[in-house]
Each structure stands twice: as structure tokens, then as C-alpha cells.
Amino acid sequence: MRKYKFTPFVVTSMIIMGISLFLPFLPWLSNKNGSYSIMFIGTYNHKFDIGLGLSVLFVLLLWLSQASGIPSLILYFIRKQYAPIILPLISSALMLISSLGIIVTQTPHITIIPFVSALLAIANLILAVAIKKKR
């Protein structure tokens, strides 16, 4: 792997991936009883009229997104190397799928966080392709 230069694309991608690690723990869903994180949707699925299987799928997609994003950040910050292009792409694609799934299935209960997550995932997909073309 080659060492990288701090280009605006790399810095922006690192910031987006760092923010994406904490987004699943913010309140994604709300109702009259309070706001709930997406990571605990399986526990509160009876409050949001969502099946247990679907809620587990959303949580699994977000965990896999984080699991593929962490090695990229480690390579960027600690090893000062480019991450394999597949890691940011998988991380952003899984985050986008889970965000859009929540937006589609839970429209009356969602907060702004799923929209922010989807927007950041799309931006990181574009940045990962731009970084690959710049190398």
C-alpha cells in the first residue's frame, strides 16, 4: 500500500467516516414517549410497528457498516496509508441501505438523523470513487 497525501477528498472522507461511526447511536426514531436510537430498535420494535426481523436487519447492516469503516480509519490515521477502496464503499453502501430502509418503513416516526446518514453515505461513495481516480 502506498502512503497518501492529505488531499481535500481524503480529509473529507475521513471526517465523514468518523461521523458515520457515531450516527447509529443518535436518536433516529421518535414518538410521544421519547426518542430512540436505531441500535435499540429491536428492543422497542413494538412501539414503532416494525417486525423483529426487519429491525434486526437494520441493526446488522449498521454494525457491518461500522465494522468495515473502522479498518479504513485505522489505515488512514495510524498507518498513513490508503484503505482498500472496497472498505469505504461497503461501509457507505450499507449505511445508505439501512438509512433508506428506515426512511421508507418508518416515515411518521423518523428524525433528521436518517436523512443526514443517507446524505453522508452518498457523499462518501462519491469521495471514495474520486480518491481512487486521483491515485
Secondary structure, DSSP 4 states (H G I P E B T S, - for coil): --B----HHHHHHHHHHHHHHHGGGSEEEEETTEEEEGGGTTTTGGGTT--HHHHHHHHHHHHHHHHHHHHHHHIIIII-BPPPTHHHHHHHHHHHHHHHHHHHH-GGGB-SHHHHHHHHHHHHHHHHHHHHHH-
